[in-house]
């Protein structure tokens, strides 16, 4: 029997949970089948871990025969271990759909599958916090089969076959989205020291909200409106993963199209497209996602290609490296309005990040090219039904936080999250839903000159003092004074109340 024949029906005896289990670091090297065939990657025939595994089998009187294979063939063998029949696939798909529906019902943004040697756990991120799903514990084979089925049979964009020993990305196909109550779902996988993790990002059908309802202040809304009114230049949405950038950008661009009565062309480049933006032409990145250099080149090629498709406004999903950043700036220089995203912790850090990856500082500090910087975080909102007045419960707050609350906030207006485990409105969590905490910067040439001469911190201080900029710390304090956010959760999810004192001097 050849290596490829094992994929036709052989049973793996060295898989997860097996008596003679192979460690995750060696899954590319060897694979033992129940018929006694030990497939060894030719490149690792003399590897110490392979020889040690053979000695383990001999000590336990296991009869085996060695057959050489390629690394890819061995990876496919382990991948096939979680392949199910079409009938079982259907059952597994229903299990996945039921789990997603449960998560959507709880308001979760992500599901985490942690595949350990002896069991699989599922966790859900609800209002920014991870909670273990007590009913979502599976045996190792069931957990692996669920993840394999989800990646292999429920995705329309994926990086080849499901390989637990590799980091992979995918997207749940549209035929399953409606059944799950989603508009999109992304999969990301990564091997752990023993096992692997699969994270499913859920993009839910949300009630259409305005930017104000998402949490932006009136002053910030004026800044955003100013950015959308300008017909050229780059506007950069930044924030950490899970900070709601995609949602805010979708709302903003949808409003932009509607304001122009859909008589302008908005073209997007995304990896892959997430939320549907009615009236936009949304396009994916198409290349071998396993090759980082090819992905980088494809981003740059796609941006250049889009310029020939007569767009008015371009949305670039992410400036991830110097190639995509340079191509994005080129689009702005040619007279297009450009919207894009970065992963940074405040608005001005976007400038520093782009400088670090190699964007020319003269382009970066030209206020006619960089026309908008937006940064946002999400903070959990107090449950309106069980929140508690700070002054009554201040004794429960750590002394150092009490000092900051009473120095920077208005204590008589502050509320702590609820502590009623029986509250039906928040399921006893004390918080329900999240709100945007943001800062919006409309760069002036004077501010850009300060950045060029003195750096990020000086430019940020200039923005606050001369442009009356509202920092995320100020926005957070405003929401705390409105009773919307618990101070402890606010500091945990956004920044310290004294952040401006520390960073601005």
N, C-alpha and C positions, 0 to 999 in steps of 0.2 A: 504493500500500500504506500503511495506517495504522499507527500505532505499535503497536497491539495485534496487528496482523497479523504483525509481526516475531517474535512469540512462537510463531507456528505453524510456523516452520521456517527463519527467517532465521538466518544464521551470523554471529557477531560477529567483526569483524576488528580490534577494538581491545581484546580481552581480554588476560588475563595471558599474557606471553610472546610476544605478537604484535609484528610489526615496528613498528607504529604504536600501541604500547600507551598507554592513558590512565593517568595517575598516579592513585593511590588517592584523592587529594584532589578529583579531577575526575570520579569515577565517577558522581556524582549529576547531572552537567551534560551529558554527551554520550556517544554510543555510535555507532560506525561499523560498518555491516554490510558483508558481502562483496559485496552487490549495489550498493554505492556510496552507499547512503542514510546520511546522517549525522543521527542524531536528536539534537536539542539541546533541553534543557529551556528552556521559554519564559522562565523567570525569569533564565536565565543567557545569553540570546542575545547580550548585549553584554559578557559577562565577558571579561577579558583573556586568561585561560587558554583559553577556547573559541576566541577569535579567533586566538590563537597556534597552536592545534592546526590550525585551518583553513589557516593560512599554511604550516604544516609539510606538510600534504597537497599544497598547491599547488606548493610547491618540489620535491616529489618526483613531480609530474605525476600525482597521483591525482585521477581524476575523481569528484566526489561531488555529491550534491544534498542540501540541508538540509531537514529536516522537523521541525517543532516537536512536542514531547511534554511530558508532565508528569514531574516528578522520580520519582514512583512508577513510571511506565511504564518509565523508563530503568533504575531499580533492578531491575525485573522482567526486563528484557532480560539484564542481567548474571547475574541469578539463574538464568535459563533456560539460560545457557551451561553450567551444571553439571548440568542436568536430563538424565537418561538414559532410554532406553526401558525398559519393564518388564523385558525380558530382561536388559539391562545392569544395571538396578537390582539384580536378583537376584545377579549376579556381584559387584557392588560391596558388597552386603550381606554376602556370604560373605567378601570380603576384610576388611571391618570386623570380622566375628565372629572370623576367624582371628587378627587382630591383637589383639583383646581377650583371646582365649584365651591367646595368648602372654604378654600382660601379666599376666593372672591367674596363670599358671603361674610367673612370676617374682616374684610377690608385689607387683606394682605397685599403687599407690593411684590413679595418674593417668596418662593418656596425653596428651601435648601434640603437636598438629599445628601446625607453623609453615610457613605457606604464603608462600613468597617468590616473587619474579618469575620465577625460572628453575628452581626446584625446591621440593619440600616435604620437610621433615624431621620425623621423629617422635622424641619423647623420652619416657622412662618414669620416673616417680618411684618408686624402690624403697627402702624403709626410710628415707624422708625425703630421699633424694638423687636428683637428676635424672641419668639416663644416656641417652646417645644410642643409638637403635636403628640399628645399622649397616645392617641389611637394610631398614629402614623409610624409604628415601629414594625419592621419586617425582618424576616430571616434573610441571610445574606444572598441566597439565590433569588428570592422574590424581589429584593431591593435592586439587585443587578438587572433582573429581567425588566422591571418597571422602567429603569433609566434607559436600558438598551432599546426597549420598545418605543419610548418617547422620542429618542434621538433618531432611531432608524426608520420608524414607520409613521411618525407624526410630524416630521419636518419637511418643509419645501426648500429650505436653504440650510445645508449642512456640509461639513468638511469630510466627505467620504463616509466610511463605515464608523460605527461607534467603537472607539478604542479606549478602554478605561485607563490605560497607562499614559495617555496623551492629553494635553490641554486642547479642547475643541470648542467651537461655537456653532450655534444653529438657530433656526427660527421655526416655531410651530406653524404649520401650514394653515391657510385660511379656512379650510374645510372643517377644522376642529375648533376654530376660535369662537364661532357663534354658539356652539354647543357648550363652551366653557364660560360664556359671558365676557369674552375678551375682544379687544381690537388688535391685539398683538401680544406675542410672548417670545422672549429670547432665552436661549439655553447657553450656559457656559459651563465647561467641565474642567477639572484639574485633578491630577493624581495627588493623593495624600501620602504620608510616609507609609501607611498601610491601608490600601483601599483608594477610593476617590470621592470627590465631591461634585455634585451636579446642582447648579443653581438655575432656577427658572424665574426670570423677571416677568411679572404680569403687568400688562398694559390694559387697564380696564376701561369699559365704557363709562365715562364719567358724565355727570350732568354738566352741560356746557356752562362754564363759569367765565366771568370777565377777569381781567388781570386784577382788578380791584377786589373781586371776590376771592381770588387766590391769595391775596394778602398784601399787595402793593399799596403804598401810600399815595395820596393825591400828588404830592411833589414828584414822586417817582414815576407816576403815570404820565405826567407832563414831560419828563425826560424821555420816556419810551416813545411817546407820540412824536417828539422832536426827532428821534432817531428814525422812525418810520417815514417821516416826511422828507427826509433827505434822500435823494435819488441815487446817490453813490456813496461808497465808503464801506468799511467793515465794521460790523457790530458783533461783539463777542459776548456770548452767554457763557458764564463759567460757574463752577460749583463742583462739589464732590459727587461721586457716584451716588445715585439715589436722591439727589437734591431737588428733583422736579424740573430740571432744565428742559427736558423734552416736552413736558406738559405746557410750561409757560411759553416756549417757543412756538408750539402748535397753536395756542390761543392767539398769540401776537400775530403770527403770519396769516392765520385765518381772518383775523380782523383787518389786516392790511389788504388782503384780496377783496374782502367785502366792501371796504371803503372805496376801492377803485372799481367797484361793480364788476369785478372779475375781468376787467379789460387789460390787465397786465399779466405777463407770464412769469409765474414763480416756478423755478426748476430746482429740484432738490437732488443731492447726492448723499446717500445714506448707506450704512452698513449694519443691518439692512434697514429699509424703511420701517418706521414704527407706527406712530399714529397717522391715520389718514387725514390729509389736509384737503378738504373739498376745493376743487379748482386748481390745485397744484399738479405739476407733472413730477411725480416722485420716481426716482430711479435708484437701483441698488449698485453696489460695487460688485463686479463679476470678475473673479480671478481665483487662483489657487490660494485659499486662505491659510494654508499650511506654510507658505513661504512669505515671511515678513517683508523681505525686500520687494517681492512682487506686489504685495498689498500696497506698500508705499508708492511704488511706481504707478499702480492702477489709480490710486487717489489723484495723483498729479495728472495722469492722462485723462481721467474723467472730468476734472475741472477744466482742462484745456478743451476737451470735446464739447462740453456744455456751452462754452463761449460761442461756438459755431451754430448753436441751436436757437439763436435769437431770444435769449431770456431778458427779462427786465430786472428780476430779482433772483439771486441764487442763494440757496441754503446748503452749506457744506456741513455734513454731519459732525465732523470733528477735524480740527487741525492737529494731527497726531505726530508730525515730524517736519523736518525742514522742507521736504519736497512738497507736501500738501500745503504747508504754510506759504511757501513762495508762490505756488500756483494760485492760492486764494488771494494773496495780495495782488497778483497780476490781474485777476478778475476785477478787483476793485479799481485798480489803476486805469483799466480800459473803460471805466464809466458805469459799472454795474453796482447795484446795491447788494451787499453780501451779508448773510447772517451765518454764524458758525458757533461752535462750542469748544471749550477747553476745560480741563480739570485743574482748578486752582481754588485757593481758600478765600481770596478777596478780589475785588475788581482790578486793582492795580497790579496784582500778581500776574495777571494775564500778560501785561507788557513784559515783565521780567521773564516769564516762561518763554515767550516768543523770542526774546533776546538770547536766552540760553540755548535754544535749539538752532539759532543761526540766522534769524531774520535780520536784515540790514537795519541798523538803528535809525538811519535817516528816513526809511519808510515807516518804521515803527513809531516814530515820534512826529509824524506829519498829521496834524489834526484834520486835514482834508481827506486823509485816507482811513485812519482809525477814528470812526465817528461815534462809537458807543461802546461802553464797557458795563456789563451787567453781571453781578454775582448774586447767587441766592443759596439759601439753605432752607430746610423745612424743620419746623418745630411742632411738637405735639400740642394740641389745644386742650385746655381744661374741659372736662365734662361740665356743662352748664348746670346739670342737675345735682351734682354731688361735690362740686368744688368747695373749698373751705377758706374763710378769710384769714389772711396771714396774721393779723394782730392777735387773733384768738388762739392760733396754733403755732406762734413763732417759737415756742419752746421746743418744738420738734425739729427745727431747722438748725443745722450746724452753725456754730458761733461765727466762723469766718464768713459764711454766706449771709448770715444775719447782718453783719457789718456792711457788706456790699449792698444788700437790699436797702438798708436804712440810710446809706450814703448816696446811692444813685437812683433809687426809686421813690415812689410815694407810698409808704407802707399801708396807709389806710385804704388804698385802692388795689392792693396786691392780693391775689388769691393763690392758694396751693391746690395741687391736684386732689381729687376726691380720695377718700379712704373707705368707701362703702362697698364691700365686696358683693353686696346684694344689689347694687345699682343696676337696673335692667337696661339703662340707656348706654352704658359703656362697658357692660359685662364685668363690672368691678375693677376695671383698670384705672379709673380716675381721669382718663383722658380719652378723647375721641376726635379723630381727624387731625389734619396738620395744616399749618399756615405758612406762607412764604415769609422769610426774613431776608431782606435784600439790600443791595446798594446799587444805584444807577449813576453812571458817570458819563456826562457829555464832555469829552475832552476839549479843552481850549489849547491854542498853541502855547500860551504862557505855561500851562501845566505840563505840556509835553517838553518844553524847554527845561523845566525844573527836573523832570525825570532824566533827561539826557545828560544834564550837568551834575545832578546830585543824587540820582537814584530813586528807587521806588518809595521809600519811607518819606522822603522830602516831597515827592509829587503828591502822595496821599495827604500829607499835612496841608499842602497848598490847596488841594481840592476842598478840604474841610473848612479851612480858614477863609479862603478867598471866593470859593464857589458855593459855600454853605452846603456842602455835601452831607448827606445823611448816611452814616456808617451802619453796618449791620448791628453793632452794639447799641446804637441809638434807636434803631428800629426795634430791636429786641426789648429794650427798656420801655418803649412806647407800648408794645403789646402786653408787657407785664403789668404796666400801670392801668391797662384796660381790663385786667383780670383774665386775659385770654390764655396766658402762658404761665405755668409754674416756674419760678425762678431757677430752681434746681435743674429741671428738665431743659429750660432754655440755655443754661450754661453748658449742660451736657451735649446738647444737639447743635448749638450755634457757636457761642463764644462766652468768655467771662464778662461780667457786667463792667469790669474795669479795663476791658481790652483797649479802649482808646487811650486811657491814661498810660497804659504800658507801652503802646506802640506809637502814639503820636507825641508823647512828651508833654 
